[in-house]
């Protein structure tokens, strides 16, 4: 069975489990439009229907003043880009530890985690203070989880470099200490983002927009 057929089977299964046979599209579609009510209206030319959507889900409001929010966004941006630069710098120093598998492995795992954090952080920086459910899931949860995983991988790389240095006490390049320090600083920056975001309070706000009579909430 090919990938396309498997995806169709998976979508059909979710379709049956959720009871949304008339509106089921795909996992990514429903994740993006979560909280929306979807319904169909006739096209102007009378040929078929077109999809209409209205947001009826809850909103998530960040309980910060405008000044606090601005400072928080600035802090996250500085920590992330500072950590990313430190990560790249530390991993690119031409020393033997950076060519060792148990150092390279967590370094390689860091790349997708940092990229995920970057995408979530861009969404976070552009989001309104009152966010829809989809934006909250991608931006807030993405920043928290992405920063945590990035920090763990970077700290693991720094620890692996420390192991390499301890195993080669009489024959190591002093720049390996610089690499270890940069990786540690990068990991610390990411973990500060994670811990900081976990302290932010969000209030769930009900949406007064009525659901269309023929609509189905995604």
N, C-alpha and C positions, 0 to 999 in steps of 0.2 A: 504494500500500500504506500502510495506516495505521500509527500508532505502536505500537498493540497487537500487530498482526501482525508488525511488525519485531522487537519484544521477544521474541515467541514464537519466531521464527526464530533469534534470537540465543541464547536459552536452549537451544533444541534443538541448535544447533551446539556449544555448550559441553558440553552433555549427551553428545554423541557423542564429543567430543575427550577428555573426562575419564573416560568409561566409567562414569558414575554415573547410568545411565538410571533406576534405580529410586528414587533419592533426590533427583534434581535439582529445585530449587525456583526460585531466582533468585540473581543475583550478590550482592545485599545480604543475603539469607538465609544463604548459605554464608559470606559474609564475617563475619557476626555469630556464627555457630556453628562457625567454623573450629576444628578440633581435636576436635570432638565425634564420637562414633560414634552413628549414628542407626539405630534398628531399630523394628519394629512389634510390638505385642502386641494380642491380641484385647480388645475392650471388654468390660466386665462384663456388659452386656446382650446380648452375643453378636452385636451388629449392627456389623460392620466392625471395623477396627483403629484403634489410636491410636499416635501417635508417642512414642517414648521416646528420651531422649538421655543419654549418659554421657560425661564429658570424659576423653579418653585421650591428648590431645596434651601437648606439653612445657610446662613453666612457665619464666618468665623472672624471675630474682631480682635485685633491685637490691643491689649490694654496698656498702651503706651501713649504719652503725649507726642505731639509732632516733633519736639526737640529731641526727646528720648529716642524716638524711632529713627530720626536722621542720624543721630550719633551711633545707634546700633548698626545701621546699614553701613556707615563708614567704617566702624570697627570690624565688621564681618569682611568687608572688601579688603581692608588692610591685612587682616589675619590670613585670609585665603590666598591672596596674591603673594604676600610675603612667604607663606608656607610653600606655595607652589614653586617660587623661585629658589627657596632653600632646598627643596626636594630635588629639583633638576640639577642645581649646582652640586649638591652632595653626591648625587648618583653619577654625575659625569666626570668627577675627578678621576684622572687616570691612575688608579692605584689597584693593587692586586685584590683587595677585598671586594671591589666593585666587579670583579670577574669571577667571584666565587659563587657557586650555585645557591648556597643557603642565604646569601645576602641578596642575590639577584631575584630569587623567588618572591619575597615580599615586596621588593621594589617593583617587579612586574605587576603584581596584584594591585599596587597603589594606583597605577595609571587609569584603569577604568573607574576606580572609586573616586579619584580626583575629578575625572571628567563628569561623572554623575553629579558630584557636588557642585561643579561649576555650572551645569545646566540648571540645577535646582536653585542655586544662588542667584543666577540671572533672573529667573522667574520670581524669586523672593524679592529682589531689589525693585522689580517692575510692578509688583502686586499692589493692589489697593489695601488700605488698612482693614477694610471689610472684604474678606475673600470668599469666593464661592468654594463649594466642596472640592471640586477638581483641582483648583489652584492650591487649596490648603494641603491636599494629599501630596501633590507633586512638589510644591515649593517647601513647605514646612517639614513634612516627613522626609523629603529628599535631603534637605540640609542637615537634619539631625542624623539620619542614618548614613548618608554619604560621608559626612565629616567624621563620624565615629569610625567607620570602616577605614577611611583614609588614615586617620590617626593611629589605629591599631597596626596597619600595615607599615607605616613609617616608623613607629616605635619598634616593631619587630625587625625592621631593617637596621635600625641603630643598634639594637641588642645583638643582632647577628654580626655586625661589624665589630662590636666590643668583644664577642667571642673569638672572632678571627684575630684581633690584636692580642688577646690573651694567649692564644695558641701559638703566636709568632712573636713573643716578647723580645727576642733577640734579633729579629729580622723583619721589621715592619717599617713602612714609610710613615713619617709623622703626619703626612697629609691624610692618612686614614683616620686620624683623630679628628681632623677638620671635617671629613666626610661624615663621620659618626655624629659630630655635634650639629651639623646642618640637618641631617635626617631627624635627629631628636627634636631640634627646634621646629622643623616642619610638622612633625607629628604632634607636638605640643600645641601649635597654632590651630590645627584641625580639631583637637580635643577641646580646646577652649571654645571654639565655635559650637561644638556639640553641647557642651555643658551650659554655655550661655543661652542657647536656644531652648534648652529644656527648662530654664527658669522663667521663660516668657509665658504669661497667662493669656489664654484665648477664651473669649466668651462666645457661646453659640447663640445666634440670633435667629428667631423664627422669621420666615418669609411670608409676607401678607399677600403675595401674588396668588390668585386663585388658579387651581389646576383646570385646564380646558376639559370640558365634559367628555370629549372623545380621546383625551390624551393619556399616555402611559408614561409614568415616571421611569427614567432610565437609571 
